[in-house]
Amino acid sequence: MTIQETIYLSDYTPFGFIVEDVHLTFKLAPTTTRVISRIRFAPNPDSSSRDFFLHGEGLNLHWAKVDGADVAPDLVKGGLRCDVPDTAFTWECEVEIDPQGNTALEGLYMSNGMYCTQCEAEGFRNITFYPDRPDVMSVFTVRIEGDNPALLSNGNPADSGEGWAEWHDPWPKPAYLFALVAGDLRNYPGSFKTMSGRDVELNLWVRPGDEGKCAFGMEALKKSMIWDEEVYGREYDLDIFNIVAVDDFNMGAMENKGLNIFNSAVVLASPETSTDANFERIEAIIAHEYFHNWTGNRITCRDWFQLCLKEGLTVFRDQQFTGDMRGHAVKRINDVVTLRSRQFREDSGPLAHPPRPDQFVEINNFYTVTVYEKGAEVINILKHLVGDDGYKKALDLYFDRHDGDAATIEDWLQVFEDATGRDLTQFKRWYTDAGTPHVKVADSFDNGIYTLTFTQETAPTPGQDDKPARVIPIAVGLLDPNGNEVLPTQILEMAETTQSFSFEGLSAKPVPSILRGFSAPVVLERETSAEEQAFLLAHDTDPFNKWEAGQALAKDCLIAMTQGGTPDQGLLDGMTTVARDHSLDPAFRALALGLPAQDDIAATLAARGITPDPDKIWRAHQALKQAIAQHLQDVWPRLLAEMATPGPYSPDAEHAGKRALHGVALAYLSQIDGGTAAKAAYTTAGNMTEQLSALACLLSVEKGTDELATFREQWQHDRLVMDKWFGLQVGYASPENCVATAKRLSEDADFNWKNPNRFRAVFGAMMMHHAGFHQADGSGYNLLADWLIKLDPVNGQISARMSTGYETWKRYDADRQAKARAALKRINGAPDLSRNLGEMVTRILKA
């Protein structure tokens, strides 16, 4: 492994030059693309440095000129240096690159004959020599020459002819937002009129044959544009907005100015090939990338330490959007499930870091759930603290003050302080401190006064031992013994290590509903009885805490069952109440009837000082599913009938919620009928949601061999549906067969391991199969290590991200730890290990 330099936030200095404008010419060829750059530089008065260093990696430099005169720059590690004038000057150079050979999918590469780019975070340096940093912003003009029907870049079309096209982006941008696409593409057109009356041309560019999967994406884009105007007052600012679907893409999508590039999986949709979850995800990601036009593009981040400034805010905005489109209660629950299952795990392990880290080796390793999802939670906290009006006032000021800037977290917080008059010094710790606060709660009742006492503590994380108190907004409501709400939701601001809040004038001791809507990303610790949890499940008016009460009951029950206990009657009765309550949203009922994830149970056991046994957790999970299925056996057939959605398919929230509850009912019924109903449902399925749900039910009871074969025969020519086929088999295998299934599928003729989607379908599913991946014989650890070592030289980004499967290795027994450690050391000892994977494995081993 090559030792890499650590980059520190404290070392930031502005680049020594301003880039006044950029002209690029691309002469496309699969293995010998020529890139000619002409860049106007001028000394930066805000910088004392005059070190003319341009980033560049994997570039074959043909020539370079300064003000038209030939120069011979010094080629150094990571770029070049050159002597330049003390005044404004023009830099020109020509480089040659190999898009076909670019398997890392960073910079300019090829995907099934299509040229495309991915430049965030530091991919532009693989295209030409340039100051590849987010605080260097400039206007770009691009000429593309190639024998391709579609030749696309950022901004507005400037001119075109046979075999060439020119684009001009009038808005200054950093290099990471540069984009180019060229290929045999078809456009699905649309149009939008902005709130000021400007007409915008919309296009969704896809491979021939995919035109029928574009309508939903186009409508999602239009909804996003309307919503951003109505809610944030942000209008689109170019004449054209293009989206391109790409098969080989490391991420979900990229917000390049005016030319968003999407992984095909998160933009192409049809009822026959996409599930309800796919439709919702597509809608959310299209919104996310569109919202970046202002929170990320017009206002970008000064350096990569500020990544959560654009990502956390934009995730928060897309969460608001999805809540408005599909219902806030269910959206909030789903967001918290993701946060707890992924970010809380990250926060409590060797990969813990604050939303704004102060150092890194490889920036691509910090595109994490902490930066994105916790970054969004921090915005949510801030909104709670300043209120809706304060938030709107501050955002308006932010857009006015920093339009065209590369901003920092300090800039962001200053805007809120100026707009609201509030001191946010303590709040800033949410950005700078890693770890999840644990909040313990005690209560007392005396003479009509009810008192809640909170104590907060955050455990040490790598590099941060001292954790001062944070300001935590705790949303609280109180219910009387009859289930009536005697105190509507109030926000309590906890700012001390220990703090009490009292409520007077109560005739009886209330039942508290604490942390309503999950008002802060903390772990709430309070000793409660099963009876109180059942009471809240039945009576709480806050949808999140109603769901939370059921989850707490189920978690306690599962933990008891891992230690020889039996299913709790209160939980079974509570599940019955939820299943039969027709006043509840079907989507909410589907969530409430689900069980906590097995990894969540393992984390809870570990937090209580108990070494989790993945096999015992698996058996407890299976036994509780069986018990619930039996207890409500008369309910499931009725739900199947009530939640049927005949007629044309619609991906809207109402129909999707019914299909979700239908799927839950079918899954429980399969536990007691051996898959008979699921087999019938598979035969009559009218859309992919129903078809995949039925197939999953069959696999869960070790049936479905014939259906797997017919599914493959039906969908073998659809790459995205086949990803589902691969992932489903691994995810629903029994623990003892999970690794063997992944290994068998990795040898399948259709397993293209260089395609990120296909690799994630198999090995992502294996990593998420708790008992399967953590098999006592270490086979899961070893198989993943084999493949990461193979993948890393080809695509270091994906190998690094997949290495998080080992993140919790210290949680388990000594034998499993030894096997995981051996696998990690084997990875770490691989020759020519990428800095991406090398950094991750080193951090994980330090657990």
SULNOR-V646305 format. One record per residue. N is the residue number from 1. RES is the residue in three letters. D_CENTER is the distance of its C-alpha to the mean C-alpha in Angstrom with 2 decimals. Layout:
# SULNOR-V646305
{{N | RES | D_CENTER} {N | RES | D_CENTER}}
This chain:
# SULNOR-V646305
{{1 | MET | 28.76} {2 | THR | 29.27} {3 | ILE | 29.13} {4 | GLN | 26.80} {5 | GLU | 27.39} {6 | THR | 25.35} {7 | ILE | 24.36} {8 | TYR | 24.99} {9 | LEU | 24.09} {10 | SER | 27.75} {11 | ASP | 28.99} {12 | TYR | 27.62} {13 | THR | 30.36} {14 | PRO | 30.37} {15 | PHE | 31.07} {16 | GLY | 34.83} {17 | PHE | 34.83} {18 | ILE | 33.68} {19 | VAL | 32.65} {20 | GLU | 34.62} {21 | ASP | 33.70} {22 | VAL | 32.39} {23 | HIS | 33.95} {24 | LEU | 32.54} {25 | THR | 34.23} {26 | PHE | 32.68} {27 | LYS | 35.19} {28 | LEU | 33.03} {29 | ALA | 34.08} {30 | PRO | 32.02} {31 | THR | 33.17} {32 | THR | 34.96} {33 | THR | 33.13} {34 | ARG | 34.90} {35 | VAL | 33.18} {36 | ILE | 35.66} {37 | SER | 34.56} {38 | ARG | 36.69} {39 | ILE | 35.32} {40 | ARG | 37.23} {41 | PHE | 36.89} {42 | ALA | 38.63} {43 | PRO | 38.95} {44 | ASN | 36.47} {45 | PRO | 38.67} {46 | ASP | 35.92} {47 | SER | 35.82} {48 | SER | 38.66} {49 | SER | 37.42} {50 | ARG | 38.89} {51 | ASP | 37.28} {52 | PHE | 36.47} {53 | PHE | 33.70} {54 | LEU | 31.52} {55 | HIS | 28.57} {56 | GLY | 28.98} {57 | GLU | 28.10} {58 | GLY | 29.61} {59 | LEU | 31.81} {60 | ASN | 35.43} {61 | LEU | 37.24} {62 | HIS | 40.25} {63 | TRP | 41.57} {64 | ALA | 40.89} {65 | LYS | 42.88} {66 | VAL | 43.17} {67 | ASP | 45.05} {68 | GLY | 46.28} {69 | ALA | 47.74} {70 | ASP | 46.63} {71 | VAL | 44.95} {72 | ALA | 44.06} {73 | PRO | 40.92} {74 | ASP | 40.22} {75 | LEU | 37.40} {76 | VAL | 35.67} {77 | LYS | 32.68} {78 | GLY | 29.56} {79 | GLY | 31.60} {80 | LEU | 35.05} {81 | ARG | 37.42} {82 | CYS | 40.29} {83 | ASP | 43.11} {84 | VAL | 42.74} {85 | PRO | 44.92} {86 | ASP | 44.74} {87 | THR | 44.46} {88 | ALA | 42.19} {89 | PHE | 42.06} {90 | THR | 40.57} {91 | TRP | 38.75} {92 | GLU | 38.77} {93 | CYS | 37.82} {94 | GLU | 37.25} {95 | VAL | 34.99} {96 | GLU | 34.46} {97 | ILE | 31.21} {98 | ASP | 30.42} {99 | PRO | 27.48} {100 | GLN | 28.48} {101 | GLY | 28.32} {102 | ASN | 24.93} {103 | THR | 22.95} {104 | ALA | 20.33} {105 | LEU | 19.01} {106 | GLU | 19.17} {107 | GLY | 21.70} {108 | LEU | 23.78} {109 | TYR | 23.64} {110 | MET | 24.70} {111 | SER | 23.04} {112 | ASN | 25.75} {113 | GLY | 28.18} {114 | MET | 25.93} {115 | TYR | 25.51} {116 | CYS | 22.11} {117 | THR | 20.41} {118 | GLN | 17.28} {119 | CYS | 18.31} {120 | GLU | 15.38} {121 | ALA | 15.90} {122 | GLU | 19.44} {123 | GLY | 20.16} {124 | PHE | 22.93} {125 | ARG | 25.28} {126 | ASN | 25.38} {127 | ILE | 26.91} {128 | THR | 29.62} {129 | PHE | 30.83} {130 | TYR | 29.26} {131 | PRO | 28.21} {132 | ASP | 24.53} {133 | ARG | 23.17} {134 | PRO | 21.33} {135 | ASP | 24.40} {136 | VAL | 26.64} {137 | MET | 26.51} {138 | SER | 28.92} {139 | VAL | 29.97} {140 | PHE | 29.57} {141 | THR | 32.00} {142 | VAL | 31.28} {143 | ARG | 33.72} {144 | ILE | 32.66} {145 | GLU | 35.43} {146 | GLY | 34.92} {147 | ASP | 36.16} {148 | ASN | 33.12} {149 | PRO | 33.22} {150 | ALA | 30.07} {151 | LEU | 29.82} {152 | LEU | 26.99} {153 | SER | 25.80} {154 | ASN | 24.62} {155 | GLY | 26.65} {156 | ASN | 29.66} {157 | PRO | 31.93} {158 | ALA | 35.03} {159 | ASP | 37.28} {160 | SER | 37.46} {161 | GLY | 40.04} {162 | GLU | 40.62} {163 | GLY | 38.13} {164 | TRP | 36.56} {165 | ALA | 34.48} {166 | GLU | 33.89} {167 | TRP | 31.08} {168 | HIS | 31.17} {169 | ASP | 28.40} {170 | PRO | 30.26} {171 | TRP | 27.44} {172 | PRO | 27.16} {173 | LYS | 23.89} {174 | PRO | 22.80} {175 | ALA | 22.84} {176 | TYR | 19.09} {177 | LEU | 19.10} {178 | PHE | 21.87} {179 | ALA | 21.59} {180 | LEU | 24.15} {181 | VAL | 24.33} {182 | ALA | 27.59} {183 | GLY | 28.49} {184 | ASP | 30.06} {185 | LEU | 27.84} {186 | ARG | 28.61} {187 | ASN | 27.52} {188 | TYR | 26.85} {189 | PRO | 28.21} {190 | GLY | 27.79} {191 | SER | 28.84} {192 | PHE | 28.07} {193 | LYS | 30.46} {194 | THR | 29.10} {195 | MET | 30.48} {196 | SER | 33.02} {197 | GLY | 34.20} {198 | ARG | 32.84} {199 | ASP | 32.12} {200 | VAL | 28.93} {201 | GLU | 28.78} {202 | LEU | 25.59} {203 | ASN | 24.98} {204 | LEU | 22.59} {205 | TRP | 23.72} {206 | VAL | 23.59} {207 | ARG | 25.67} {208 | PRO | 28.98} {209 | GLY | 28.71} {210 | ASP | 25.26} {211 | GLU | 26.72} {212 | GLY | 26.83} {213 | LYS | 23.06} {214 | CYS | 22.55} {215 | ALA | 23.96} {216 | PHE | 21.00} {217 | GLY | 18.77} {218 | MET | 21.68} {219 | GLU | 22.17} {220 | ALA | 18.54} {221 | LEU | 19.05} {222 | LYS | 22.31} {223 | LYS | 21.00} {224 | SER | 18.43} {225 | MET | 21.36} {226 | ILE | 23.60} {227 | TRP | 21.23} {228 | ASP | 20.62} {229 | GLU | 24.39} {230 | GLU | 25.28} {231 | VAL | 22.93} {232 | TYR | 22.49} {233 | GLY | 25.48} {234 | ARG | 23.64} {235 | GLU | 25.36} {236 | TYR | 24.39} {237 | ASP | 26.56} {238 | LEU | 27.32} {239 | ASP | 29.56} {240 | ILE | 27.08} {241 | PHE | 23.38} {242 | ASN | 22.41} {243 | ILE | 19.44} {244 | VAL | 19.82} {245 | ALA | 18.48} {246 | VAL | 18.40} {247 | ASP | 18.57} {248 | ASP | 17.81} {249 | PHE | 14.63} {250 | ASN | 12.56} {251 | MET | 9.32} {252 | GLY | 8.30} {253 | ALA | 10.57} {254 | MET | 12.51} {255 | GLU | 14.33} {256 | ASN | 17.70} {257 | LYS | 20.44} {258 | GLY | 21.89} {259 | LEU | 20.61} {260 | ASN | 16.97} {261 | ILE | 16.25} {262 | PHE | 14.04} {263 | ASN | 13.45} {264 | SER | 16.08} {265 | ALA | 14.06} {266 | VAL | 12.15} {267 | VAL | 15.37} {268 | LEU | 18.34} {269 | ALA | 19.37} {270 | SER | 22.62} {271 | PRO | 23.83} {272 | GLU | 25.35} {273 | THR | 22.32} {274 | SER | 19.22} {275 | THR | 18.48} {276 | ASP | 17.91} {277 | ALA | 14.31} {278 | ASN | 14.02} {279 | PHE | 15.77} {280 | GLU | 13.69} {281 | ARG | 10.38} {282 | ILE | 12.48} {283 | GLU | 13.88} {284 | ALA | 10.78} {285 | ILE | 9.41} {286 | ILE | 13.06} {287 | ALA | 13.42} {288 | HIS | 10.60} {289 | GLU | 12.24} {290 | TYR | 15.60} {291 | PHE | 15.21} {292 | HIS | 14.61} {293 | ASN | 18.25} {294 | TRP | 19.35} {295 | THR | 16.64} {296 | GLY | 16.07} {297 | ASN | 18.95} {298 | ARG | 22.01} {299 | ILE | 20.96} {300 | THR | 19.15} {301 | CYS | 18.86} {302 | ARG | 22.04} {303 | ASP | 20.62} {304 | TRP | 17.44} {305 | PHE | 17.96} {306 | GLN | 17.18} {307 | LEU | 13.68} {308 | CYS | 12.36} {309 | LEU | 15.15} {310 | LYS | 13.59} {311 | GLU | 9.83} {312 | GLY | 10.43} {313 | LEU | 13.06} {314 | THR | 11.40} {315 | VAL | 8.52} {316 | PHE | 11.67} {317 | ARG | 13.53} {318 | ASP | 11.42} {319 | GLN | 11.56} {320 | GLN | 15.25} {321 | PHE | 15.65} {322 | THR | 14.41} {323 | GLY | 16.59} {324 | ASP | 19.46} {325 | MET | 19.10} {326 | ARG | 18.66} {327 | GLY | 19.70} {328 | HIS | 18.47} {329 | ALA | 19.48} {330 | VAL | 17.56} {331 | LYS | 14.39} {332 | ARG | 14.83} {333 | ILE | 15.48} {334 | ASN | 12.44} {335 | ASP | 10.23} {336 | VAL | 12.54} {337 | VAL | 12.51} {338 | THR | 8.86} {339 | LEU | 9.80} {340 | ARG | 13.02} {341 | SER | 12.25} {342 | ARG | 9.83} {343 | GLN | 10.29} {344 | PHE | 13.95} {345 | ARG | 14.56} {346 | GLU | 13.40} {347 | ASP | 15.54} {348 | SER | 18.48} {349 | GLY | 18.70} {350 | PRO | 19.65} {351 | LEU | 16.33} {352 | ALA | 16.45} {353 | HIS | 16.32} {354 | PRO | 16.40} {355 | PRO | 13.92} {356 | ARG | 16.58} {357 | PRO | 17.94} {358 | ASP | 21.53} {359 | GLN | 21.64} {360 | PHE | 19.95} {361 | VAL | 21.31} {362 | GLU | 18.62} {363 | ILE | 16.14} {364 | ASN | 13.74} {365 | ASN | 13.37} {366 | PHE | 12.00} {367 | TYR | 8.71} {368 | THR | 7.53} {369 | VAL | 6.19} {370 | THR | 9.62} {371 | VAL | 9.46} {372 | TYR | 6.54} {373 | GLU | 6.93} {374 | LYS | 10.45} {375 | GLY | 11.18} {376 | ALA | 10.92} {377 | GLU | 13.09} {378 | VAL | 15.51} {379 | ILE | 16.00} {380 | ASN | 16.71} {381 | ILE | 19.23} {382 | LEU | 20.81} {383 | LYS | 21.27} {384 | HIS | 22.95} {385 | LEU | 25.20} {386 | VAL | 26.42} {387 | GLY | 26.37} {388 | ASP | 25.48} {389 | ASP | 28.36} {390 | GLY | 27.63} {391 | TYR | 24.01} {392 | LYS | 25.24} {393 | LYS | 28.03} {394 | ALA | 25.88} {395 | LEU | 23.38} {396 | ASP | 26.42} {397 | LEU | 27.86} {398 | TYR | 24.72} {399 | PHE | 24.77} {400 | ASP | 28.53} {401 | ARG | 28.77} {402 | HIS | 26.04} {403 | ASP | 25.93} {404 | GLY | 26.19} {405 | ASP | 25.34} {406 | ALA | 23.13} {407 | ALA | 22.52} {408 | THR | 21.78} {409 | ILE | 20.69} {410 | GLU | 24.45} {411 | ASP | 24.90} {412 | TRP | 22.31} {413 | LEU | 24.03} {414 | GLN | 27.45} {415 | VAL | 26.78} {416 | PHE | 26.18} {417 | GLU | 29.24} {418 | ASP | 31.34} {419 | ALA | 30.31} {420 | THR | 30.74} {421 | GLY | 33.04} {422 | ARG | 30.91} {423 | ASP | 30.76} {424 | LEU | 27.18} {425 | THR | 28.26} {426 | GLN | 27.23} {427 | PHE | 23.99} {428 | LYS | 22.96} {429 | ARG | 22.70} {430 | TRP | 19.28} {431 | TYR | 18.23} {432 | THR | 20.56} {433 | ASP | 20.71} {434 | ALA | 18.48} {435 | GLY | 18.66} {436 | THR | 18.48} {437 | PRO | 21.80} {438 | HIS | 23.84} {439 | VAL | 26.04} {440 | LYS | 29.23} {441 | VAL | 31.21} {442 | ALA | 34.94} {443 | ASP | 37.07} {444 | SER | 40.74} {445 | PHE | 42.99} {446 | ASP | 46.46} {447 | ASN | 48.83} {448 | GLY | 46.27} {449 | ILE | 43.81} {450 | TYR | 40.45} {451 | THR | 38.66} {452 | LEU | 35.13} {453 | THR | 34.72} {454 | PHE | 31.35} {455 | THR | 30.92} {456 | GLN | 27.78} {457 | GLU | 27.13} {458 | THR | 24.33} {459 | ALA | 24.93} {460 | PRO | 25.28} {461 | THR | 22.43} {462 | PRO | 23.04} {463 | GLY | 25.10} {464 | GLN | 25.17} {465 | ASP | 27.87} {466 | ASP | 28.86} {467 | LYS | 26.67} {468 | PRO | 28.49} {469 | ALA | 27.96} {470 | ARG | 25.20} {471 | VAL | 25.67} {472 | ILE | 24.02} {473 | PRO | 24.34} {474 | ILE | 25.32} {475 | ALA | 25.83} {476 | VAL | 28.88} {477 | GLY | 31.12} {478 | LEU | 34.31} {479 | LEU | 35.85} {480 | ASP | 39.52} {481 | PRO | 40.82} {482 | ASN | 41.12} {483 | GLY | 37.47} {484 | ASN | 38.19} {485 | GLU | 36.03} {486 | VAL | 38.32} {487 | LEU | 35.82} {488 | PRO | 33.09} {489 | THR | 29.80} {490 | GLN | 30.37} {491 | ILE | 28.12} {492 | LEU | 29.60} {493 | GLU | 28.79} {494 | MET | 29.00} {495 | ALA | 29.76} {496 | GLU | 31.96} {497 | THR | 31.63} {498 | THR | 33.68} {499 | GLN | 34.27} {500 | SER | 36.06} {501 | PHE | 36.06} {502 | SER | 38.94} {503 | PHE | 39.58} {504 | GLU | 43.24} {505 | GLY | 45.38} {506 | LEU | 43.98} {507 | SER | 46.51} {508 | ALA | 44.66} {509 | LYS | 41.91} {510 | PRO | 38.64} {511 | VAL | 35.57} {512 | PRO | 32.66} {513 | SER | 29.24} {514 | ILE | 27.16} {515 | LEU | 23.69} {516 | ARG | 23.59} {517 | GLY | 20.36} {518 | PHE | 18.80} {519 | SER | 20.00} {520 | ALA | 18.75} {521 | PRO | 16.35} {522 | VAL | 19.35} {523 | VAL | 20.98} {524 | LEU | 24.01} {525 | GLU | 27.06} {526 | ARG | 30.06} {527 | GLU | 32.70} {528 | THR | 33.00} {529 | SER | 35.03} {530 | ALA | 34.01} {531 | GLU | 36.29} {532 | GLU | 34.40} {533 | GLN | 31.06} {534 | ALA | 32.78} {535 | PHE | 34.26} {536 | LEU | 30.95} {537 | LEU | 29.54} {538 | ALA | 32.60} {539 | HIS | 33.09} {540 | ASP | 30.15} {541 | THR | 29.58} {542 | ASP | 26.04} {543 | PRO | 23.79} {544 | PHE | 21.16} {545 | ASN | 23.96} {546 | LYS | 25.76} {547 | TRP | 22.89} {548 | GLU | 22.53} {549 | ALA | 26.26} {550 | GLY | 26.09} {551 | GLN | 23.29} {552 | ALA | 25.42} {553 | LEU | 28.40} {554 | ALA | 26.70} {555 | LYS | 25.36} {556 | ASP | 28.85} {557 | CYS | 30.40} {558 | LEU | 28.32} {559 | ILE | 29.06} {560 | ALA | 32.70} {561 | MET | 32.74} {562 | THR | 31.55} {563 | GLN | 34.72} {564 | GLY | 37.04} {565 | GLY | 36.59} {566 | THR | 36.65} {567 | PRO | 34.52} {568 | ASP | 34.98} {569 | GLN | 37.04} {570 | GLY | 35.44} {571 | LEU | 32.01} {572 | LEU | 33.62} {573 | ASP | 35.44} {574 | GLY | 32.39} {575 | MET | 30.51} {576 | THR | 33.64} {577 | THR | 33.70} {578 | VAL | 30.13} {579 | ALA | 30.73} {580 | ARG | 33.93} {581 | ASP | 32.88} {582 | HIS | 32.83} {583 | SER | 32.18} {584 | LEU | 28.55} {585 | ASP | 25.85} {586 | PRO | 25.43} {587 | ALA | 21.62} {588 | PHE | 22.15} {589 | ARG | 24.80} {590 | ALA | 22.63} {591 | LEU | 20.16} {592 | ALA | 23.17} {593 | LEU | 24.84} {594 | GLY | 22.03} {595 | LEU | 22.30} {596 | PRO | 20.20} {597 | ALA | 18.34} {598 | GLN | 20.65} {599 | ASP | 18.48} {600 | ASP | 18.64} {601 | ILE | 22.39} {602 | ALA | 22.61} {603 | ALA | 20.91} {604 | THR | 23.30} {605 | LEU | 26.25} {606 | ALA | 25.51} {607 | ALA | 25.28} {608 | ARG | 28.68} {609 | GLY | 30.17} {610 | ILE | 30.33} {611 | THR | 29.32} {612 | PRO | 27.19} {613 | ASP | 28.59} {614 | PRO | 26.00} {615 | ASP | 28.90} {616 | LYS | 30.22} {617 | ILE | 26.88} {618 | TRP | 26.62} {619 | ARG | 30.19} {620 | ALA | 29.75} {621 | HIS | 26.79} {622 | GLN | 28.94} {623 | ALA | 31.95} {624 | LEU | 30.33} {625 | LYS | 28.94} {626 | GLN | 32.49} {627 | ALA | 34.04} {628 | ILE | 31.99} {629 | ALA | 32.73} {630 | GLN | 36.42} {631 | HIS | 36.61} {632 | LEU | 35.29} {633 | GLN | 36.85} {634 | ASP | 38.70} {635 | VAL | 35.61} {636 | TRP | 33.46} {637 | PRO | 35.86} {638 | ARG | 36.22} {639 | LEU | 32.48} {640 | LEU | 32.28} {641 | ALA | 35.03} {642 | GLU | 33.81} {643 | MET | 30.24} {644 | ALA | 31.33} {645 | THR | 30.28} {646 | PRO | 33.10} {647 | GLY | 33.45} {648 | PRO | 31.14} {649 | TYR | 27.43} {650 | SER | 25.35} {651 | PRO | 21.56} {652 | ASP | 22.16} {653 | ALA | 21.15} {654 | GLU | 24.67} {655 | HIS | 25.04} {656 | ALA | 21.56} {657 | GLY | 22.32} {658 | LYS | 25.64} {659 | ARG | 24.30} {660 | ALA | 21.85} {661 | LEU | 24.86} {662 | HIS | 26.98} {663 | GLY | 24.67} {664 | VAL | 24.81} {665 | ALA | 28.56} {666 | LEU | 28.94} {667 | ALA | 27.07} {668 | TYR | 29.39} {669 | LEU | 32.41} {670 | SER | 31.74} {671 | GLN | 32.22} {672 | ILE | 35.80} {673 | ASP | 36.89} {674 | GLY | 35.69} {675 | GLY | 33.60} {676 | THR | 36.48} {677 | ALA | 34.71} {678 | ALA | 31.55} {679 | LYS | 33.79} {680 | ALA | 35.36} {681 | ALA | 32.06} {682 | TYR | 30.86} {683 | THR | 34.11} {684 | THR | 33.89} {685 | ALA | 30.16} {686 | GLY | 29.90} {687 | ASN | 26.24} {688 | MET | 23.38} {689 | THR | 22.00} {690 | GLU | 25.46} {691 | GLN | 26.12} {692 | LEU | 23.05} {693 | SER | 23.49} {694 | ALA | 27.13} {695 | LEU | 26.53} {696 | ALA | 24.11} {697 | CYS | 26.84} {698 | LEU | 29.42} {699 | LEU | 27.59} {700 | SER | 27.04} {701 | VAL | 30.85} {702 | GLU | 31.48} {703 | LYS | 32.65} {704 | GLY | 31.54} {705 | THR | 32.94} {706 | ASP | 34.67} {707 | GLU | 31.74} {708 | LEU | 29.47} {709 | ALA | 32.18} {710 | THR | 32.62} {711 | PHE | 28.89} {712 | ARG | 28.83} {713 | GLU | 32.01} {714 | GLN | 30.71} {715 | TRP | 27.39} {716 | GLN | 28.12} {717 | HIS | 28.05} {718 | ASP | 24.58} {719 | ARG | 22.05} {720 | LEU | 19.00} {721 | VAL | 20.98} {722 | MET | 22.18} {723 | ASP | 18.72} {724 | LYS | 18.83} {725 | TRP | 22.35} {726 | PHE | 21.46} {727 | GLY | 18.57} {728 | LEU | 20.59} {729 | GLN | 23.55} {730 | VAL | 21.86} {731 | GLY | 19.86} {732 | TYR | 23.08} {733 | ALA | 25.53} {734 | SER | 27.62} {735 | PRO | 26.87} {736 | GLU | 29.89} {737 | ASN | 28.94} {738 | CYS | 25.20} {739 | VAL | 25.69} {740 | ALA | 28.66} {741 | THR | 26.77} {742 | ALA | 24.01} {743 | LYS | 26.89} {744 | ARG | 28.80} {745 | LEU | 26.00} {746 | SER | 25.35} {747 | GLU | 29.00} {748 | ASP | 28.75} {749 | ALA | 29.95} {750 | ASP | 26.85} {751 | PHE | 24.46} {752 | ASN | 23.52} {753 | TRP | 21.88} {754 | LYS | 21.35} {755 | ASN | 18.99} {756 | PRO | 15.36} {757 | ASN | 14.71} {758 | ARG | 17.92} {759 | PHE | 17.50} {760 | ARG | 14.19} {761 | ALA | 15.99} {762 | VAL | 18.73} {763 | PHE | 17.65} {764 | GLY | 14.19} {765 | ALA | 16.27} {766 | MET | 18.86} {767 | MET | 16.72} {768 | MET | 15.49} {769 | HIS | 19.17} {770 | HIS | 20.25} {771 | ALA | 23.98} {772 | GLY | 23.87} {773 | PHE | 22.01} {774 | HIS | 24.00} {775 | GLN | 27.31} {776 | ALA | 30.23} {777 | ASP | 31.57} {778 | GLY | 28.59} {779 | SER | 28.21} {780 | GLY | 24.43} {781 | TYR | 24.19} {782 | ASN | 26.72} {783 | LEU | 25.34} {784 | LEU | 21.89} {785 | ALA | 23.84} {786 | ASP | 26.02} {787 | TRP | 23.26} {788 | LEU | 21.32} {789 | ILE | 24.72} {790 | LYS | 25.33} {791 | LEU | 22.04} {792 | ASP | 21.85} {793 | PRO | 24.69} {794 | VAL | 23.17} {795 | ASN | 19.49} {796 | GLY | 18.78} {797 | GLN | 15.11} {798 | ILE | 14.34} {799 | SER | 16.97} {800 | ALA | 15.58} {801 | ARG | 12.08} {802 | MET | 13.98} {803 | SER | 16.36} {804 | THR | 14.23} {805 | GLY | 16.02} {806 | TYR | 18.93} {807 | GLU | 17.35} {808 | THR | 19.46} {809 | TRP | 22.65} {810 | LYS | 24.84} {811 | ARG | 24.32} {812 | TYR | 26.65} {813 | ASP | 30.37} {814 | ALA | 32.28} {815 | ASP | 32.62} {816 | ARG | 28.93} {817 | GLN | 28.31} {818 | ALA | 30.99} {819 | LYS | 29.57} {820 | ALA | 26.02} {821 | ARG | 27.58} {822 | ALA | 29.73} {823 | ALA | 26.86} {824 | LEU | 24.99} {825 | LYS | 28.27} {826 | ARG | 28.90} {827 | ILE | 25.66} {828 | ASN | 26.54} {829 | GLY | 29.98} {830 | ALA | 29.02} {831 | PRO | 30.80} {832 | ASP | 29.02} {833 | LEU | 25.74} {834 | SER | 23.13} {835 | ARG | 22.27} {836 | ASN | 18.55} {837 | LEU | 19.40} {838 | GLY | 22.43} {839 | GLU | 20.76} {840 | MET | 18.25} {841 | VAL | 21.12} {842 | THR | 23.42} {843 | ARG | 21.21} {844 | ILE | 20.68} {845 | LEU | 24.43} {846 | LYS | 25.25} {847 | ALA | 23.95}}
